[in-house]
Every structure is written in structure tokens, then in C-alpha cells.
């Protein structure tokens, strides 16, 4: 990536604009951008007045604007855009960034449809800019442990892989994530399912068959809030992936079964709580 920002330690600083300052932007992007050598958080874009105030409080000196249009007006000052907005806006914002010749990192899901994804890739190639999906769960400590054990051959021949993101959220929040309106890309398959499927593909490779059950359980919710996906990989491994908002009891995060050994991991990765604690300690009481 070629940056035109000021110099730090003899190398270029990548000037980053973060679009979206909800939970994704505030807890999973801004803290990492602000603390990574070679990156500087230059602009935060959010239309919500309360979130603008939060961004100004948490990151003094960073410009905070209300719209992407204001960002494009100063596009020559930005090298990279990180998109952490509602799913339906990922593709339009990425395409606008490429029109202004800015590199893009886009939160999951990468796109709402395959056609949107292909359009984004084509636009990135035409602009000569990078387009990177933000798959942060590839660096979860427990997932890295699974990868390390597989690399060591600890399981022998793996037969079955089970992965879950189960939570207890019996009361709907009214968020767009709970909406089944066409084009919104709400529901757990687009949300946590993106991570589950990405991890399974990274571990065990291409898939020859897919089976899924998508259910909507909670009153007032119109998108899938209880999800099961079965993947049959070309190498014979069967991945069973689950995500639910109605799991009142703890379930294993990972279970791997092979010809030589099995391995079970309980509890979510601790990095999520650490990032939230850095950004907003009082929010831990509400999780």
C-alpha cells in the first residue's frame, strides 16, 4: 500500500478514515487503528450525534464528520477507508471509495450478494486499490490453537468439526440486524455466520455440499436468530456450525474429532472483552 501521509520512523503513515462508529467501529476497529504503528486514525464518520461525541471524547484530535460525502470532499487526505456500517451499505461505500482511489477494508459480511462482491472486486482492480475483508476472528486465540494442533497432526485424520457462537439474547433490541427486510442482510447467518463459515473454510478447504437450517424464534424478529449450517469439505471433513441468540446454557465454542484425538474448547475468545474494556469499561456490565 502506498501512503502519502507524514513520515514516522522513516516509513509512511497510512491515514485511515473509519466509516461507522457503532459497536463494530468503536470496539473492533478504532482501538486497533489507533494503536497500530504506521496507521493514524484521521477521520471518523458517523451520522449519530451521540456517537460523534463519543468519538471526539475517545480520540481527541481526530476529525469527526456526519456523512461519507464530507469524507469524499477531502479524499486526497485519506489513504485507507475502513467500512463498519450496516451491511446494506458496504458495497456502495466501497465503490465510492474506489471512485476516489482509496484503499478499502470492509467489515463482514463482505457483500450482501455474490453479484455485489464481484462488482466490488472489479472496481478495486480497475482503481488499482486494495480491497480486504475484515476477518478478525482468524486471529482469535482459540482458533489459532485449532490451526496449530492441525498443523502438528494432533488429531490424526479429522472427521468432524463443530463451531458455535451461541448467546443468550431473549429480548430483541430492535436493531436492523434483526430485520428480514430484503437487502438489509440482517440475521445471524450474515453476522456471526460469516465468521463461522470463514473459519471452517480456512481450516478444511473447499466445500462440495451445504445444508442449512435457518429459524426465526423471537417475537418481533424477522431475520434468522437460530442458525445451523453443515459443510461437507472436499477432504471429507464435516463441519457443523451453529449460531443462536437463544442459547441459555453454555455450549462448547469448538469441538474437533479425529482418528487420533479429540479437542473441546469452552468459552468465547477473551480478546473481544478486552477490546470492549479498552473502549468502554462500563459496557462490560451490560454483556
C-alpha positions as CSV (number, residue, x, y, z in Angstrom):
1,X,0.0,0.0,0.0
2,X,1.4,3.4,-0.9
3,X,0.6,6.2,1.6
4,X,1.1,9.9,1.2
5,X,0.9,10.8,4.8
6,X,3.7,12.2,7.0
7,X,6.7,10.1,7.9
8,X,7.1,8.0,11.1
9,X,10.3,6.1,11.8
10,X,11.3,6.6,8.2
11,X,8.2,4.9,6.8
12,X,4.9,6.2,5.6
13,X,1.9,6.7,7.8
14,X,-1.4,5.3,6.4
15,X,-4.1,7.8,7.0
16,X,-7.3,6.0,7.9
17,X,-10.9,7.0,7.8
18,X,-13.3,4.9,9.8
19,X,-16.9,5.0,8.5
20,X,-19.3,3.9,11.2
21,X,-18.9,4.2,15.0
22,X,-21.4,1.7,16.3
23,X,-20.1,-1.4,18.2
24,X,-18.1,-2.6,15.3
25,X,-16.3,0.7,14.7
26,X,-15.9,1.7,18.3
27,X,-14.8,-1.6,19.7
28,X,-13.3,-3.7,16.9
29,X,-11.7,-1.1,14.6
30,X,-10.9,2.2,16.2
31,X,-8.8,0.8,19.1
32,X,-6.7,-1.3,16.7
33,X,-6.2,1.5,14.2
34,X,-5.2,4.0,16.9
35,X,-2.6,1.7,18.4
36,X,-1.0,0.1,15.3
37,X,2.3,1.6,14.3
38,X,2.1,3.0,10.8
39,X,-1.6,3.8,11.0
40,X,-3.2,7.0,12.1
41,X,-6.9,7.5,12.7
42,X,-7.6,10.7,10.8
43,X,-11.4,10.8,10.4
44,X,-14.4,9.1,11.9
45,X,-17.7,9.2,10.0
46,X,-21.0,8.7,11.9
47,X,-24.4,10.4,11.5
48,X,-25.3,9.8,15.1
49,X,-24.8,12.8,17.4
50,X,-24.1,10.7,20.5
51,X,-21.5,8.6,18.7
52,X,-19.9,11.7,17.3
53,X,-19.5,12.9,20.8
54,X,-18.1,9.6,21.9
55,X,-15.5,9.5,19.1
56,X,-14.4,13.1,19.9
57,X,-14.1,12.1,23.6
58,X,-12.2,8.8,22.9
59,X,-10.0,10.1,20.1
60,X,-9.1,13.8,20.7
61,X,-7.7,15.5,17.6
62,X,-9.4,13.1,15.2
63,X,-11.8,14.8,12.8
64,X,-15.4,13.6,13.2
65,X,-17.9,14.2,10.4
66,X,-21.5,13.3,9.9
67,X,-21.5,11.8,6.4
68,X,-19.5,10.0,3.8
69,X,-20.0,12.9,1.4
70,X,-18.0,15.1,3.8
71,X,-15.2,12.5,3.7
72,X,-15.1,12.2,-0.1
73,X,-14.7,16.0,-0.2
74,X,-11.3,15.5,1.5
75,X,-10.4,12.2,-0.1
76,X,-6.9,13.4,-1.0
77,X,-6.1,13.4,2.7
78,X,-7.1,9.7,3.2
79,X,-5.2,6.5,2.1
80,X,-7.5,3.9,3.6
81,X,-11.2,3.6,4.4
82,X,-12.5,1.1,7.0
83,X,-16.2,0.4,6.5
84,X,-18.0,-0.6,9.7
85,X,-21.6,0.4,8.8
86,X,-24.8,-1.6,8.4
87,X,-24.4,-4.4,5.9
88,X,-26.5,-3.0,3.1
89,X,-24.1,0.0,2.8
90,X,-20.9,-2.0,2.5
91,X,-20.8,-2.2,-1.3
92,X,-22.0,1.3,-2.1
93,X,-19.4,2.8,0.3
94,X,-16.6,0.6,-1.1
95,X,-17.4,1.6,-4.7
96,X,-17.4,5.3,-3.7
97,X,-14.0,4.9,-2.1
98,X,-12.6,3.3,-5.3
99,X,-14.0,6.2,-7.3
100,X,-11.8,8.4,-5.1
101,X,-8.8,5.9,-5.4
102,X,-8.8,5.0,-1.7
103,X,-7.9,1.5,-0.4
104,X,-10.7,-0.3,1.5
105,X,-11.1,-2.6,4.4
106,X,-14.8,-3.8,4.7
107,X,-16.3,-5.4,7.7
108,X,-18.2,-8.7,7.4
109,X,-20.3,-9.6,5.6
110,X,-18.2,-8.5,2.6
111,X,-21.3,-8.0,0.5
112,X,-25.0,-8.8,0.5
113,X,-24.9,-10.8,-2.7
114,X,-22.3,-12.5,-4.9
115,X,-23.0,-10.0,-7.6
116,X,-22.2,-7.1,-5.3
117,X,-19.0,-8.8,-4.2
118,X,-17.9,-9.3,-7.8
119,X,-18.6,-5.7,-8.6
120,X,-16.5,-4.6,-5.7
121,X,-13.6,-6.7,-6.7
122,X,-13.8,-5.5,-10.3
123,X,-13.9,-1.8,-9.1
124,X,-10.9,-2.4,-6.9
125,X,-8.9,-3.9,-9.7
126,X,-9.9,-1.0,-12.1
127,X,-8.8,1.5,-9.5
128,X,-5.6,-0.3,-8.6
129,X,-6.5,-0.3,-5.0
130,X,-6.7,-3.0,-2.3
131,X,-10.0,-4.5,-1.1
132,X,-9.7,-6.5,2.1
133,X,-12.5,-8.3,4.0
134,X,-12.1,-7.8,7.8
135,X,-11.9,-11.3,9.1
136,X,-10.7,-10.5,12.6
137,X,-11.8,-13.9,14.0
138,X,-8.9,-15.6,12.2
139,X,-6.8,-14.2,15.0
140,X,-8.8,-15.4,17.9
141,X,-6.6,-17.2,20.3
142,X,-8.7,-20.4,20.4
143,X,-8.9,-20.5,16.6
144,X,-5.1,-20.1,16.4
145,X,-4.9,-23.1,18.8
146,X,-7.0,-25.2,16.5
147,X,-4.8,-24.3,13.5
148,X,-1.7,-25.1,15.4
149,X,-3.0,-28.5,16.5
150,X,-4.0,-29.3,13.0
151,X,-0.5,-28.3,11.7
152,X,1.0,-30.7,14.3
153,X,-1.2,-33.6,13.1
154,X,-2.5,-33.9,16.7
155,X,-6.0,-35.2,15.6
156,X,-4.8,-37.7,13.0
157,X,-7.5,-37.7,10.3
158,X,-10.1,-35.2,11.2
159,X,-13.7,-36.4,10.8
160,X,-15.8,-33.8,12.4
161,X,-15.5,-30.1,13.3
162,X,-18.1,-28.3,15.4
163,X,-18.0,-24.5,15.9
164,X,-20.5,-22.3,17.8
165,X,-21.3,-18.7,18.5
166,X,-24.2,-19.1,21.0
167,X,-25.5,-16.2,23.1
168,X,-28.5,-15.6,25.3
169,X,-30.4,-12.6,23.9
170,X,-34.1,-13.4,24.6
171,X,-35.2,-9.8,24.3
172,X,-34.9,-8.3,20.8
173,X,-33.2,-4.9,20.6
174,X,-35.0,-3.5,17.6
175,X,-31.7,-3.3,15.6
176,X,-31.6,-3.6,11.8
177,X,-29.7,-6.8,12.5
178,X,-33.0,-8.4,13.5
179,X,-34.7,-7.3,10.3
180,X,-35.6,-9.7,7.5
181,X,-36.3,-6.9,5.0
182,X,-34.8,-7.7,1.6
183,X,-31.4,-6.1,1.1
184,X,-30.8,-5.3,4.7
185,X,-28.8,-8.6,5.2
186,X,-29.9,-9.0,8.8
187,X,-29.8,-12.1,10.9
188,X,-27.1,-14.4,12.4
189,X,-26.1,-16.1,9.1
190,X,-24.8,-12.8,7.7
191,X,-23.4,-11.8,11.1
192,X,-21.8,-14.5,13.2
193,X,-22.2,-17.0,10.4
194,X,-19.7,-15.1,8.3
195,X,-17.0,-15.9,10.9
196,X,-18.1,-19.5,11.4
197,X,-18.0,-20.3,7.7
198,X,-14.8,-18.4,7.1
199,X,-13.0,-20.3,9.9
200,X,-14.2,-23.6,8.6
201,X,-13.1,-22.9,5.1
202,X,-9.7,-21.7,6.3
203,X,-9.2,-24.9,8.3
204,X,-10.5,-27.5,6.0
205,X,-10.7,-26.0,2.5
206,X,-13.3,-26.2,-0.3
207,X,-16.8,-27.4,0.2
208,X,-18.7,-29.9,-2.0
209,X,-22.1,-29.8,-0.2
210,X,-24.0,-27.4,2.0
211,X,-27.1,-28.0,4.2
212,X,-28.6,-25.3,6.4
213,X,-31.5,-24.7,8.8
214,X,-32.4,-21.0,9.4
215,X,-35.1,-20.2,12.1
216,X,-36.6,-17.1,13.5
217,X,-37.5,-17.8,17.1
218,X,-38.1,-14.5,18.9
219,X,-41.3,-12.4,18.7
220,X,-40.8,-9.2,16.7
221,X,-37.7,-10.5,14.9
222,X,-38.0,-11.2,11.2
223,X,-34.4,-12.4,10.4
224,X,-32.8,-15.7,11.3
225,X,-31.8,-15.8,15.0
226,X,-31.1,-19.5,15.3
227,X,-28.8,-20.9,12.6
228,X,-27.3,-24.3,11.7
229,X,-25.0,-24.9,8.7
230,X,-23.4,-28.2,7.7
231,X,-20.5,-28.1,5.3
232,X,-19.1,-31.2,3.6
233,X,-15.5,-30.4,2.7
234,X,-13.7,-31.9,-0.3
235,X,-11.3,-33.6,2.0
236,X,-14.1,-35.5,3.8
237,X,-14.3,-33.4,6.9
238,X,-17.8,-32.4,8.0
239,X,-18.2,-29.0,9.7
240,X,-21.3,-28.3,11.8
241,X,-21.7,-24.6,12.5
242,X,-24.2,-23.0,14.9
243,X,-25.2,-19.5,15.9
244,X,-28.1,-18.7,18.2
245,X,-29.5,-15.8,20.2
246,X,-31.4,-18.2,22.4
247,X,-28.7,-20.4,24.0
248,X,-29.4,-20.1,27.7
249,X,-26.8,-22.7,28.6
250,X,-23.1,-22.7,27.7
251,X,-22.0,-24.8,24.8
252,X,-18.5,-25.6,23.5
253,X,-17.0,-23.0,21.3
254,X,-15.1,-25.6,19.3
255,X,-15.1,-29.4,19.1
256,X,-12.7,-31.3,16.8
257,X,-12.8,-35.1,16.4
258,X,-10.2,-37.2,14.6
259,X,-8.8,-40.7,14.3
260,X,-6.1,-40.0,17.0
261,X,-7.6,-37.4,19.4
262,X,-10.5,-35.0,20.1
263,X,-10.3,-31.5,21.5
264,X,-13.0,-29.3,23.1
265,X,-12.8,-25.6,23.9
266,X,-15.3,-23.8,26.1
267,X,-16.0,-20.0,26.2
268,X,-15.6,-17.2,23.7
269,X,-12.2,-15.7,22.9
270,X,-11.1,-13.2,25.5
271,X,-9.9,-10.6,23.1
272,X,-13.5,-9.3,22.4
273,X,-14.0,-8.4,26.1
274,X,-10.5,-6.9,26.2
275,X,-11.3,-4.6,23.2
276,X,-14.6,-3.5,24.8
277,X,-12.9,-2.9,28.1
278,X,-10.3,-0.6,26.4
279,X,-13.1,1.4,24.6
280,X,-15.8,1.5,27.2
281,X,-15.3,-0.3,30.6
282,X,-18.8,0.3,31.8
283,X,-20.3,-1.7,28.8
284,X,-18.9,-4.9,30.4
285,X,-21.7,-4.7,32.9
286,X,-24.3,-4.9,30.1
287,X,-22.9,-8.0,28.3
